[in-house]
Amino acid sequence: MLRLVFALVLLFHGLIHLMGFAKAYRYAEVSQLTGEYSRSAGFFWLLSTLLFTASVLFFFLKKEWWWMAAVPAVIISQMLIFGQWKDARFGTIANVIVLAGILLAYGQWKWNGMLREEVQAFQPANLTESSTLTKEMIAGLPPVVQKWMERSQVIGKKMVQQVEVKQTGRMRSKPGGNWMPVTATQYFTVPKPGFIWMADMEAAPFITIKGRDLYQDGKGHMLIKALALFSVADASGAATDQGSMLRYLAEICWFPSAALNTFIQWEPVDAHSAKAIMRYGAVEGSGIFTFDENGDIRSFEAMRYYERKGGATLEKWHIDMDPASFKTFEGIRIPAKSTVTWKLATGDFLWLELEILEKREM
């Protein structure tokens, strides 16, 4: 609905410039316009109409660069309005509305361009044929992890190299904060561990937040922008690197064959849990995976850096997998729903509820 209203503003604001064109070329008597309109000025009144109309067309065609036609239209329009202020001053209101739309569209265009470049740089250009995972290959893992591998149905299938996941859910930025709906796409690489997570969040009606979490070459970088324009968070450094590694480690529950990679070592804890230790680059992180009696993964817990005012602190980070949510994607059984909780001294902070809608392995 909002898109339609904005498009109508663009269209009618553009068409109303024809009055100045008609007045200048004496095509019609326009009683509402009392000033002097030269033929040269009339050309620009017509040009502004054409540019606004083109921007409406591109907008309806969902071309993210539609704003490029609207920018010169607004500039020309406002210059003409200044020249005929008495007749046309109220057109400034429409120009301000259009300008706001241009800024939002520019932010989206720039954000999407950044993501396209990062995804292209993130994904390996060439993939070699991966090995088939055999029962002999998991023999050195703790018994509970072996049971998980078998339950996940990865035995006899190709070991994953890349993964694409579509997600939905809700999250909040602080304890007691409002929940924000989230939709996201995430790509993983396995032989060289990494991920790029791209999310859209709705903080309030008409207020969107764009998020991108990147883990690449052992480094993490979280970038969050309101309306794709204004930075809300831009985190990097040692604490972010550790947190990104632990996130990757926790999320191998969606592509279990990654548990066999050399950068992950396993230690038994008891009959229902095992410790995973990940070392990559100069960073090391570890966490405890817990499984049920059938071998389904139930939880992951680790000490992860929690960003807060005054600096990041190590806090307990806990993920629960919904036992009723398990689904099979491309023959692999994984938990489709999970919740993420920070267990702080002040109380539990349930931060994220997430559901996997689609998953594709490569």
C-alpha positions as CSV (number, residue, x, y, z in Angstrom):
1,M,0.0,0.0,0.0
2,L,2.8,2.4,0.9
3,R,4.5,1.7,-2.4
4,L,1.3,2.5,-4.3
5,V,0.8,5.8,-2.4
6,F,4.4,6.8,-3.1
7,A,4.1,5.9,-6.7
8,L,1.0,8.0,-7.0
9,V,2.8,11.0,-5.4
10,L,5.6,10.6,-8.0
11,L,3.1,10.3,-10.9
12,F,0.8,13.2,-10.0
13,H,3.7,15.5,-8.9
14,G,5.3,14.8,-12.3
15,L,2.1,15.3,-14.3
16,I,1.3,18.6,-12.6
17,H,4.5,20.0,-14.1
18,L,2.7,19.9,-17.5
19,M,0.8,22.9,-16.3
20,G,4.0,25.0,-16.5
21,F,4.8,23.5,-19.9
22,A,1.3,24.3,-21.2
23,K,1.4,27.8,-19.8
24,A,4.9,28.5,-21.4
25,Y,3.9,27.3,-24.8
26,R,0.4,28.7,-24.8
27,Y,-1.2,25.3,-25.3
28,A,-3.8,26.1,-22.7
29,E,-5.0,28.8,-20.4
30,V,-3.9,27.9,-16.9
31,S,-5.7,30.3,-14.6
32,Q,-4.0,28.9,-11.5
33,L,-0.6,30.1,-12.8
34,T,-0.3,33.9,-12.7
35,G,3.5,34.4,-13.3
36,E,5.4,34.7,-16.5
37,Y,6.5,31.4,-18.0
38,S,9.2,31.6,-20.8
39,R,9.4,28.9,-23.5
40,S,12.9,27.9,-22.3
41,A,11.5,27.4,-18.8
42,G,8.6,25.4,-20.4
43,F,11.1,22.9,-21.7
44,F,12.3,22.2,-18.2
45,W,8.8,21.9,-16.9
46,L,8.3,19.2,-19.5
47,L,11.6,17.6,-18.8
48,S,10.8,17.3,-15.1
49,T,7.5,15.6,-16.1
50,L,9.3,13.1,-18.3
51,L,11.9,12.3,-15.6
52,F,9.2,11.8,-12.9
53,T,7.2,9.6,-15.2
54,A,10.3,7.5,-16.0
55,S,11.1,7.1,-12.3
56,V,7.5,5.9,-11.7
57,L,7.9,3.3,-14.5
58,F,11.2,2.1,-13.1
59,F,9.7,2.0,-9.6
60,F,6.8,-0.2,-10.7
61,L,9.2,-2.5,-12.5
62,K,11.1,-2.8,-9.2
63,K,14.3,-1.5,-10.6
64,E,16.3,-0.6,-7.5
65,W,18.0,2.3,-9.4
66,W,14.7,4.0,-10.1
67,W,15.9,6.9,-8.0
68,M,18.5,7.9,-10.5
69,A,15.8,9.3,-12.7
70,A,14.1,10.9,-9.8
71,V,17.2,12.9,-8.6
72,P,17.4,15.2,-11.6
73,A,13.6,15.4,-11.7
74,V,13.5,16.8,-8.1
75,I,16.5,19.2,-8.7
76,I,14.9,20.6,-11.9
77,S,11.4,20.8,-10.2
78,Q,12.7,22.6,-7.2
79,M,14.6,25.2,-9.2
80,L,11.5,25.8,-11.3
81,I,9.4,26.1,-8.0
82,F,11.9,28.7,-6.7
83,G,11.5,30.7,-9.9
84,Q,7.7,30.6,-9.6
85,W,7.4,30.5,-5.8
86,K,4.0,32.2,-5.6
87,D,2.4,29.7,-8.0
88,A,4.3,26.5,-7.2
89,R,5.5,26.7,-3.7
90,F,3.4,23.8,-2.4
91,G,5.2,21.5,-4.9
92,T,8.1,21.7,-2.4
93,I,6.2,19.4,-0.1
94,A,5.9,16.8,-2.8
95,N,9.6,17.2,-3.6
96,V,10.5,16.6,0.1
97,I,8.4,13.4,0.1
98,V,10.1,12.2,-3.1
99,L,13.5,13.1,-1.7
100,A,12.9,11.0,1.4
101,G,12.0,8.1,-0.9
102,I,15.2,8.7,-2.9
103,L,17.3,8.5,0.2
104,L,15.8,5.3,1.3
105,A,16.1,3.8,-2.2
106,Y,19.7,4.9,-2.4
107,G,20.5,3.3,0.9
108,Q,18.9,0.0,-0.3
109,W,20.7,0.2,-3.6
110,K,24.1,0.8,-2.0
111,W,23.5,-2.0,0.6
112,N,22.4,-4.5,-2.0
113,G,25.5,-3.7,-4.1
114,M,27.8,-4.2,-1.1
115,L,26.1,-7.6,-0.4
116,R,26.4,-8.7,-4.0
117,E,30.1,-7.9,-4.0
118,E,30.7,-9.6,-0.7
119,V,28.8,-12.8,-1.6
120,Q,30.7,-13.0,-4.9
121,A,34.0,-12.6,-3.0
122,F,32.9,-15.1,-0.3
123,Q,31.9,-18.0,-2.5
124,P,34.8,-20.0,-3.9
125,A,35.1,-19.8,-7.7
126,N,35.8,-23.5,-8.2
127,L,34.6,-26.5,-6.3
128,T,36.3,-29.9,-6.5
129,E,34.5,-33.2,-6.1
130,S,34.0,-33.9,-2.5
131,S,34.4,-37.2,-0.7
132,T,31.6,-39.5,0.3
133,L,31.3,-39.7,4.1
134,T,31.8,-43.3,5.2
135,K,31.2,-45.0,8.6
136,E,34.9,-45.6,8.8
137,M,35.6,-41.9,8.6
138,I,33.6,-41.2,11.9
139,A,35.2,-44.0,13.8
140,G,37.5,-41.7,15.7
141,L,34.7,-39.4,17.0
142,P,33.1,-39.7,20.4
143,P,30.3,-42.4,20.4
144,V,27.6,-39.8,20.9
145,V,28.9,-37.7,17.9
146,Q,29.0,-40.9,15.8
147,K,25.4,-41.5,16.7
148,W,24.5,-38.0,15.7
149,M,26.2,-38.5,12.3
150,E,24.2,-41.7,11.7
151,R,20.9,-40.1,12.9
152,S,21.5,-37.1,10.6
153,Q,21.7,-39.5,7.7
154,V,25.0,-38.1,6.3
155,I,26.7,-41.5,6.0
156,G,27.0,-42.4,2.4
157,K,26.4,-38.9,1.2
158,K,28.9,-36.3,-0.2
159,M,30.6,-34.2,2.4
160,V,29.3,-30.6,2.2
161,Q,31.4,-27.8,0.8
162,Q,28.8,-24.9,0.6
163,V,25.4,-24.4,2.2
164,E,22.6,-21.9,1.6
165,V,20.0,-21.5,4.2
166,K,16.8,-19.4,4.2
167,Q,15.6,-18.4,7.7
168,T,12.8,-16.6,9.4
169,G,12.1,-15.7,13.0
170,R,12.3,-12.8,15.5
171,M,15.0,-11.2,17.5
172,R,15.5,-8.3,20.0
173,S,18.5,-6.1,20.7
174,K,18.3,-6.0,24.5
175,P,16.6,-7.7,27.5
176,G,13.0,-6.6,27.6
177,G,13.2,-5.0,24.2
178,N,10.6,-5.3,21.5
179,W,10.7,-8.3,19.2
180,M,11.6,-7.7,15.5
181,P,10.5,-10.0,12.7
182,V,13.5,-11.3,10.8
183,T,14.0,-12.9,7.4
184,A,17.5,-13.9,6.4
185,T,19.7,-15.7,3.9
186,Q,22.9,-17.3,5.0
187,Y,25.8,-18.9,3.0
188,F,28.4,-21.2,4.6
189,T,31.7,-22.5,3.3
190,V,33.1,-25.6,4.9
191,P,36.7,-26.6,3.8
192,K,37.6,-23.0,4.5
193,P,35.2,-22.1,7.3
194,G,33.1,-19.0,6.9
195,F,29.6,-17.6,6.6
196,I,27.8,-14.5,5.4
197,W,24.4,-13.8,7.0
198,M,22.1,-11.2,5.4
199,A,19.0,-10.2,7.3
200,D,16.1,-7.8,7.1
201,M,14.4,-6.8,10.4
202,E,11.4,-4.7,11.0
203,A,12.0,-2.5,14.1
204,A,8.7,-0.6,13.7
205,P,6.2,0.1,10.9
206,F,8.2,1.5,7.9
207,I,11.4,1.3,9.9
208,T,13.6,-1.5,8.6
209,I,17.0,-2.6,9.8
210,K,19.6,-4.4,7.6
211,G,22.1,-6.8,9.1
212,R,25.1,-8.5,7.7
213,D,27.3,-10.8,9.8
214,L,30.5,-12.0,8.1
215,Y,33.0,-14.7,9.2
216,Q,35.8,-15.0,6.7
217,D,39.5,-15.9,6.9
218,G,39.1,-16.3,10.7
219,K,37.8,-12.8,11.1
220,G,34.3,-11.6,12.1
221,H,32.5,-8.4,11.1
222,M,29.0,-7.5,12.1
223,L,27.3,-4.5,10.3
224,I,23.8,-3.3,11.1
225,K,22.2,-0.2,9.5
226,A,18.8,1.4,10.1
227,L,17.0,2.0,6.8
228,A,20.2,0.7,5.1
229,L,21.6,4.2,5.7
230,F,22.5,4.8,9.4
231,S,25.0,2.5,11.2
232,V,23.6,1.0,14.4
233,A,26.5,-1.4,14.9
234,D,29.8,-2.0,13.2
235,A,31.7,-4.6,15.2
236,S,35.1,-6.2,14.5
237,G,38.1,-7.2,16.5
238,A,39.2,-10.1,18.7
239,A,35.8,-10.4,20.6
240,T,33.9,-10.4,17.3
241,D,36.3,-13.0,15.8
242,Q,35.7,-15.3,18.7
243,G,31.9,-14.8,18.6
244,S,31.8,-15.4,14.9
245,M,33.8,-18.6,15.2
246,L,31.5,-19.9,17.9
247,R,28.5,-19.1,15.8
248,Y,29.9,-21.1,12.9
249,L,30.7,-24.0,15.3
250,A,27.1,-24.0,16.7
251,E,25.6,-23.9,13.2
252,I,27.3,-27.0,11.9
253,C,24.2,-28.7,13.3
254,W,22.6,-27.7,9.9
255,F,25.4,-29.4,7.9
256,P,26.7,-32.2,10.2
257,S,29.4,-33.5,7.8
258,A,31.4,-30.4,8.7
259,A,32.1,-32.0,12.1
260,L,34.8,-34.0,10.4
261,N,36.9,-31.0,9.2
262,T,40.4,-30.8,10.6
263,F,39.8,-27.5,12.3
264,I,37.3,-29.1,14.7
265,Q,38.4,-31.6,17.3
266,W,36.0,-33.6,19.6
267,E,36.3,-34.7,23.2
268,P,33.8,-36.9,24.9
269,V,32.0,-35.5,28.0
270,D,29.4,-38.1,28.9
271,A,26.9,-40.4,27.2
272,H,24.8,-37.5,25.9
273,S,27.3,-34.7,25.3
274,A,30.7,-33.9,23.6
275,K,33.0,-30.9,23.5
276,A,33.9,-29.4,20.1
277,I,37.1,-27.4,19.9
278,M,37.6,-25.2,16.8
279,R,40.9,-23.7,15.9
280,Y,41.3,-21.5,12.9
281,G,43.8,-18.7,12.2
282,A,44.8,-17.2,15.6
283,V,41.4,-17.9,17.2
284,E,40.2,-20.8,19.3
285,G,36.7,-21.5,20.6
286,S,34.9,-24.4,22.1
287,G,31.4,-25.5,23.2
288,I,29.4,-28.4,24.4
289,F,26.9,-30.2,22.1
290,T,24.2,-32.2,23.9
291,F,22.2,-34.9,22.2
292,D,19.1,-37.0,23.1
293,E,19.0,-40.8,23.4
294,N,18.2,-41.0,19.6
295,G,21.2,-39.0,18.6
296,D,19.3,-35.8,17.7
297,I,21.2,-32.7,18.7
298,R,19.4,-30.8,21.5
299,S,21.6,-27.9,22.5
300,F,24.9,-26.1,22.2
301,E,26.5,-24.0,25.0
302,A,29.7,-21.9,25.0
303,M,31.3,-18.9,26.7
304,R,31.0,-16.1,24.1
305,Y,31.8,-12.4,24.2
306,Y,28.7,-10.4,24.8
307,E,28.8,-6.8,23.5
308,R,27.7,-4.2,26.1
309,K,28.5,-0.7,27.2
310,G,31.9,-0.6,28.8
311,G,33.2,-3.4,26.6
312,A,32.6,-7.1,25.8
313,T,32.4,-9.7,28.5
314,L,32.5,-13.5,28.4
315,E,29.0,-14.8,29.1
316,K,27.3,-18.2,28.7
317,W,25.6,-18.5,25.3
318,H,23.0,-21.2,25.0
319,I,21.2,-22.6,22.0
320,D,18.2,-24.9,22.3
321,M,17.0,-27.0,19.3
322,D,13.3,-27.8,19.2
323,P,13.0,-31.6,19.3
324,A,9.7,-31.4,17.5
325,S,11.1,-29.4,14.6
326,F,13.5,-31.8,12.9
327,K,13.1,-31.9,9.1
328,T,14.9,-33.6,6.3
329,F,16.5,-31.3,3.7
330,E,18.1,-33.0,0.7
331,G,18.3,-36.2,2.7
332,I,19.9,-34.6,5.8
333,R,18.0,-34.5,9.1
334,I,18.5,-31.3,11.0
335,P,16.7,-29.2,13.7
336,A,14.6,-26.6,11.9
337,K,13.8,-24.4,14.9
338,S,16.1,-23.1,17.6
339,T,16.3,-20.4,20.3
340,V,19.3,-18.5,21.4
341,T,19.7,-17.2,25.0
342,W,22.4,-15.2,26.8
343,K,22.6,-16.5,30.4
344,L,23.6,-13.3,32.1
345,A,24.1,-12.6,35.8
346,T,21.0,-10.4,35.6
347,G,18.9,-13.2,34.2
348,D,18.3,-15.1,31.0
349,F,18.1,-12.9,27.8
350,L,16.2,-14.8,25.1
351,W,17.7,-13.1,22.1
352,L,16.6,-15.0,19.0
353,E,14.0,-17.4,17.8
354,L,14.9,-18.9,14.4
355,E,13.4,-21.3,11.9
356,I,15.0,-22.9,8.8
357,L,12.6,-22.6,5.8
358,E,15.0,-23.9,3.1
359,K,18.4,-25.5,3.0
360,R,20.6,-26.4,0.0
361,E,23.9,-28.1,0.1
362,M,26.6,-27.8,-2.6
